[in-house]
Amino acid sequence: MGIGLVAIQTSAKKEQSGSPFAAGSAHNGTSIDAAGKVVLGNDISDPLAPARLTSDREIIVEDTVNLFGLNINAAVTGITTRLEGADIQINGGNNTSPALILSSSGALSANQIQMNNTAAGDNDILLVTDSLGGNNLISMQATAGGSSALLARTTGSGTAQLRINSLPDSLEIFSTGNGFINFQIDQINTVWRIQTSTFNTQIGPTLVTFNGAGLQVSGSFTGRDLVQGQGAGTYNVDRDLDSRKLFTNSGAAIFQLPNMSAALLRAGFILRLTIDNVAGATVQTFAGQTIRFGASATSVGGTISSIVVGSTLEIVLINSATWVTRSFTGTWVLT
């Protein structure tokens, strides 16, 4: 009984010559070049751009037990950039400067970091240094003619707030949408408030209802008088700069009161004068004005004067044509 033999043929294994992938082999995009080779990204400024996605793609980096990410390492500086599904981390050691840089070179371009929370959550930019002597800095610089702005904006009755905190103190500037700009300390005490409809300002440790004054101090304060000496001749009193100054004379001085009619009215203007030289001083009213002195008064467009050293006078404007003497000492002559 014979044993049958089957002929066996063998051939040498050879790698396929050329590239094995045809155009269109990629499931998404055009990541097969003309030579049939797989490309991961493009060479810089390659006009053919063989690698290109044709639809949105998703990479899952987290499941119930694992968290994966893409690490990009700079071997020389030691800075690493890690991309995860939840965050982007740029980490560096001593003497390194990790940076997120947005740069544009075209006209009318804009570099933006935009955070949009469509629900009722928060958008935060947090800068933290953990070691002693570390610094946090947000620096904005514009070229000549440009503008650098830090904008906090809200709609409706929300609060736009700028908070500067250095424990245990904090300075907070916020607008509540109710017609005020408030400067607040430690999220509790508003110590400076500007009424946006009138620009009236109130300061103090405990603010109250606005009383209509341009500047309202709600609380005690100390201060000193601003003393201004005048020599011989006429001094034109400034309706905006000279109220509450204490004027003195070193010669025969004439204080010409300003026109206070219509839009020029500065009701409540206070003129204060003390005689410091025997040459005396005269207060000259503007045309149409009088100065009341107790039961007496100057003539219309008249004067009040003294040559007695040590005499003092304080007059207050109550309307465009009338000044009243609030206090005086010494001897005064009315004309």
Backbone hydrogen bonds in HBPLUS format (Angstrom, degrees):
<---DONOR---> <-ACCEPTOR-->    atom                        ^
c    i                          cat <-CA-CA->   ^        H-A-AA   ^      H-
h    n   atom  resd res      DA  || num        DHA   H-A  angle D-A-AA Bond
n    s   type  num  typ     dist DA aas  dist angle  dist       angle   num
A0025-SER N   A0022-ALA O   3.06 MM   3  5.69 139.7  2.23 147.0 145.0     1
A0030-THR N   A0052-ARG O   2.82 MM  22  5.26 133.4  2.04 134.0 148.9     2
A0039-VAL N   A0031-SER O   2.97 MM   8  5.29 161.6  2.00 139.2 141.9     3
A0033-ASP N   A0037-LYS O   2.89 MM   4  5.52 164.0  1.91 158.1 157.8     4
A0036-GLY N   A0033-ASP O   2.88 MM   3  5.35 163.8  1.90 119.5 123.4     5
A0046-ASP N   A0043-ASP O   3.04 MM   3  5.33 149.1  2.14 139.1 131.9     6
A0049-ALA N   A0046-ASP O   3.22 MM   3  5.48 136.9  2.41 105.8 116.5     7
A0068-PHE N   A0061-VAL O   2.54 MM   7  4.69 175.7  1.55 163.5 162.0     8
A0063-ASP N   A0066-ASN O   2.97 MM   3  5.35 158.5  2.02 145.0 150.6     9
A0070-LEU N   A0083-LEU O   2.96 MM  13  5.08 157.1  2.01 141.0 147.3    10
A0083-LEU N   A0070-LEU O   2.87 MM  13  5.08 161.6  1.90 143.1 148.5    11
A0072-ILE N   A0081-THR O   2.74 MM   9  5.05 158.0  1.79 150.2 157.9    12
A0081-THR N   A0072-ILE O   2.85 MM   9  5.05 163.2  1.87 146.4 152.2    13
A0074-ALA N   A0079-ILE O   2.89 MM   5  5.34 158.9  1.93 161.1 168.0    14
A0078-GLY N   A0074-ALA O   2.81 MM   4  5.43 142.7  1.95 152.0 162.7    15
A0080-THR N   A0091-ASN O   2.84 MM  11  5.30 155.3  1.90 151.8 159.0    16
A0091-ASN N   A0080-THR O   2.82 MM  11  5.30 162.1  1.85 160.8 163.9    17
A0082-ARG N   A0089-GLN O   2.73 MM   7  5.07 160.4  1.77 150.7 157.5    18
A0089-GLN N   A0082-ARG O   2.90 MM   7  5.07 167.3  1.91 150.8 154.7    19
A0084-GLU N   A0087-ASP O   2.95 MM   3  5.35 163.3  1.97 177.1 177.0    20
A0134-GLY N   A0131-SER O   3.30 MM   3  5.85 154.5  2.37 135.7 133.6    21
A0146-GLY N   A0143-THR O   2.81 MM   3  5.33 155.9  1.87 142.6 144.9    22
A0158-GLY N   A0155-THR O   3.30 MM   3  5.97 164.6  2.33 133.8 137.8    23
A0160-ALA N   A0175-SER O   3.18 MM  15  5.44 162.2  2.21 153.6 154.9    24
A0175-SER N   A0160-ALA O   2.94 MM  15  5.44 145.9  2.06 148.5 158.6    25
A0162-LEU N   A0173-ILE O   2.65 MM  11  5.02 156.4  1.71 148.6 157.3    26
A0173-ILE N   A0162-LEU O   2.76 MM  11  5.02 161.5  1.79 149.6 155.1    27
A0164-ILE N   A0171-LEU O   2.72 MM   7  5.07 166.4  1.73 157.4 162.3    28
A0171-LEU N   A0164-ILE O   2.68 MM   7  5.07 156.6  1.73 154.2 159.2    29
A0166-SER N   A0169-ASP O   2.79 MM   3  5.35 160.3  1.83 155.6 162.5    30
A0169-ASP N   A0166-SER O   2.83 MM   3  5.35 144.5  1.96 135.3 127.0    31
A0186-ASP N   A0170-SER O   3.31 MM  16  5.11 154.6  2.38 122.9 130.3    32
A0172-GLU N   A0184-GLN O   2.69 MM  12  4.80 149.6  1.78 159.3 162.4    33
A0184-GLN N   A0172-GLU O   2.48 MM  12  4.80 169.6  1.49 158.7 160.7    34
A0174-PHE N   A0182-ASN O   2.94 MM   8  5.47 160.7  1.97 155.0 161.3    35
A0182-ASN N   A0174-PHE O   2.96 MM   8  5.47 172.6  1.96 161.4 161.0    36
A0196-THR N   A0179-GLY O   2.76 MM  17  5.16 155.0  1.82 135.1 141.5    37
A0181-ILE N   A0194-ILE O   2.86 MM  13  5.08 152.0  1.94 143.4 152.8    38
A0194-ILE N   A0181-ILE O   2.87 MM  13  5.08 159.8  1.91 147.9 154.8    39
A0183-PHE N   A0192-TRP O   2.78 MM   9  5.03 155.3  1.84 159.9 162.0    40
A0191-VAL N   A0183-PHE O   2.99 MM   8  6.06 150.7  2.07 164.7 170.9    41
A0185-ILE N   A0189-ASN O   2.78 MM   4  5.28 164.9  1.80 150.0 152.7    42
A0188-ILE N   A0185-ILE O   3.20 MM   3  6.17 171.5  2.20 128.6 130.8    43
A0189-ASN N   A0185-ILE O   3.23 MM   4  5.28 147.8  2.34 158.7 152.0    44
A0204-GLY N   A0191-VAL O   3.17 MM  13  5.32 149.9  2.26 140.7 140.3    45
A0193-ARG N   A0202-GLN O   2.89 MM   9  5.30 161.1  1.92 155.4 161.3    46
A0202-GLN N   A0193-ARG O   2.89 MM   9  5.30 159.5  1.94 155.1 161.6    47
A0195-GLN N   A0200-ASN O   2.88 MM   5  5.34 169.1  1.89 162.9 165.9    48
A0198-THR N   A0195-GLN O   3.29 MM   3  5.75 136.5  2.49 108.9 118.9    49
A0199-PHE N   A0195-GLN O   2.57 MM   4  5.03 146.9  1.68 162.4 171.2    50
A0201-THR N   A0214-GLY O   2.90 MM  13  6.05 166.7  1.92 142.9 146.2    51
A0216-GLN N   A0201-THR O   2.77 MM  15  6.15 160.1  1.81 156.4 163.3    52
A0203-ILE N   A0216-GLN O   2.90 MM  13  6.41 154.3  1.97 163.0 171.6    53
A0218-SER N   A0203-ILE O   2.84 MM  15  6.15 163.1  1.87 160.6 165.0    54
A0246-LEU N   A0226-LEU O   2.94 MM  20  6.06 168.2  1.96 147.8 151.3    55
A0228-GLN N   A0246-LEU O   2.97 MM  18  6.19 159.0  2.02 142.3 146.5    56
A0248-THR N   A0228-GLN O   3.05 MM  20  6.31 148.1  2.16 141.5 143.8    57
A0230-GLN N   A0248-THR O   2.88 MM  18  6.12 144.9  2.00 138.2 148.1    58
A0250-SER N   A0230-GLN O   2.82 MM  20  6.04 150.0  1.91 151.1 152.0    59
A0233-GLY N   A0252-ALA O   3.11 MM  19  6.46 159.3  2.15 140.6 134.9    60
A0254-ILE N   A0233-GLY O   2.84 MM  21  5.93 154.5  1.91 152.3 149.7    61
A0235-TYR N   A0254-ILE O   2.73 MM  19  6.08 162.7  1.76 173.6 179.6    62
A0256-GLN N   A0235-TYR O   2.89 MM  21  6.00 157.4  1.94 150.2 157.4    63
A0237-VAL N   A0256-GLN O   2.97 MM  19  5.82 159.8  2.01 149.7 156.4    64
A0242-ASP N   A0238-ASP O   3.21 MM   4  5.39 156.6  2.27 141.0 142.2    65
A0245-LYS N   A0242-ASP O   3.24 MM   3  5.64 164.8  2.27 129.2 130.2    66
A0244-ARG N   A0270-ILE O   2.84 MM  26  5.07 165.4  1.86 137.0 141.8    67
A0247-PHE N   A0272-ARG O   2.95 MM  25  6.11 172.6  1.96 143.3 141.9    68
A0274-THR N   A0247-PHE O   2.96 MM  27  6.36 151.1  2.04 159.4 168.1    69
A0253-ALA N   A0251-GLY O   2.89 MM   2  5.67 115.3  2.31 115.7  98.8    70
A0253-ALA N   A0280-GLY O   3.33 MM  27  6.83 140.9  2.49 150.4 148.7    71
A0282-THR N   A0253-ALA O   2.93 MM  29  6.41 151.8  2.01 151.2 160.3    72
A0255-PHE N   A0282-THR O   2.75 MM  27  6.12 169.1  1.76 168.0 171.5    73
A0284-GLN N   A0255-PHE O   2.87 MM  29  5.93 162.2  1.91 141.9 148.0    74
A0257-LEU N   A0284-GLN O   2.87 MM  27  6.02 179.5  1.87 171.7 171.9    75
A0264-LEU N   A0261-SER O   2.85 MM   3  5.26 149.1  1.94 142.3 139.0    76
A0265-LEU N   A0262-ALA O   3.08 MM   3  5.66 166.8  2.10 121.3 123.5    77
A0269-PHE N   A0266-ARG O   3.05 MM   3  5.82 139.1  2.22 148.9 150.3    78
A0268-GLY N   A0317-LEU O   2.81 MM  49  5.20 164.1  1.83 149.4 154.4    79
A0317-LEU N   A0269-PHE O   2.98 MM  48  5.33 157.9  2.03 149.9 157.1    80
A0271-LEU N   A0315-ILE O   2.94 MM  44  5.40 164.8  1.96 156.5 161.4    81
A0315-ILE N   A0271-LEU O   2.95 MM  44  5.40 158.7  2.00 155.9 161.0    82
A0273-LEU N   A0313-LEU O   2.87 MM  40  5.19 159.0  1.91 152.4 156.7    83
A0313-LEU N   A0273-LEU O   2.78 MM  40  5.19 144.7  1.90 156.7 162.8    84
A0275-ILE N   A0311-SER O   2.88 MM  36  5.44 161.7  1.91 158.4 164.5    85
A0310-GLY N   A0275-ILE O   2.90 MM  35  5.45 169.1  1.91 147.0 148.6    86
A0280-GLY N   A0277-ASN O   2.93 MM   3  5.88 168.7  1.94 128.9 132.5    87
A0281-ALA N   A0306-SER O   3.08 MM  25  5.95 151.0  2.17 161.4 168.2    88
A0306-SER N   A0281-ALA O   3.20 MM  25  5.95 152.2  2.28 158.1 166.3    89
A0283-VAL N   A0304-ILE O   2.81 MM  21  5.34 170.0  1.82 161.0 164.3    90
A0304-ILE N   A0283-VAL O   3.14 MM  21  5.34 146.0  2.26 139.9 150.0    91
A0285-THR N   A0302-GLY O   3.09 MM  17  5.80 171.8  2.09 172.2 174.9    92
A0289-GLN N   A0286-PHE O   2.98 MM   3  5.58 154.7  2.05 149.9 148.3    93
A0301-GLY N   A0289-GLN O   2.66 MM  12  5.27 175.9  1.66 159.0 159.9    94
A0290-THR N   A0321-ALA O   2.97 MM  31  6.38 146.6  2.09 152.7 158.8    95
A0323-TRP N   A0290-THR O   2.95 MM  33  6.22 154.6  2.02 155.4 163.2    96
A0298-THR N   A0291-ILE O   2.96 MM   7  5.42 153.0  2.03 141.5 149.5    97
A0292-ARG N   A0323-TRP O   2.74 MM  31  6.09 170.6  1.74 155.2 154.1    98
A0325-THR N   A0292-ARG O   2.96 MM  33  6.00 132.7  2.19 139.9 153.1    99
A0293-PHE N   A0296-SER O   2.75 MM   3  5.00 173.3  1.75 131.1 133.1   100
A0296-SER N   A0293-PHE O   3.00 MM   3  5.00 151.2  2.09 129.1 124.5   101
A0302-GLY N   A0299-SER O   2.84 MM   3  4.71 144.0  1.97 134.4 126.2   102
A0335-THR N   A0303-THR O   2.95 MM  32  5.25 158.6  2.00 148.7 147.6   103
A0305-SER N   A0333-VAL O   2.91 MM  28  5.24 149.8  2.00 138.7 148.6   104
A0333-VAL N   A0305-SER O   2.74 MM  28  5.24 161.0  1.78 152.9 159.7   105
A0311-SER N   A0308-VAL O   3.05 MM   3  5.76 161.5  2.08 140.8 142.6   106
A0312-THR N   A0329-THR O   3.20 MM  17  5.10 144.1  2.34 112.3 121.5   107
A0329-THR N   A0312-THR O   2.99 MM  17  5.10 151.8  2.07 135.3 135.4   108
A0314-GLU N   A0327-SER O   2.98 MM  13  5.36 142.1  2.13 166.3 155.9   109
A0326-ARG N   A0314-GLU O   2.85 MM  12  5.69 149.1  1.94 151.4 161.7   110
A0316-VAL N   A0324-VAL O   2.82 MM   8  5.35 156.8  1.87 150.1 156.6   111
A0324-VAL N   A0316-VAL O   2.85 MM   8  5.35 158.2  1.89 146.7 152.2   112
A0318-ILE N   A0322-THR O   3.00 MM   4  5.91 162.8  2.03 157.0 162.5   113
A0322-THR N   A0319-ASN O   3.33 MM   3  5.40 149.9  2.43 104.2 112.3   114
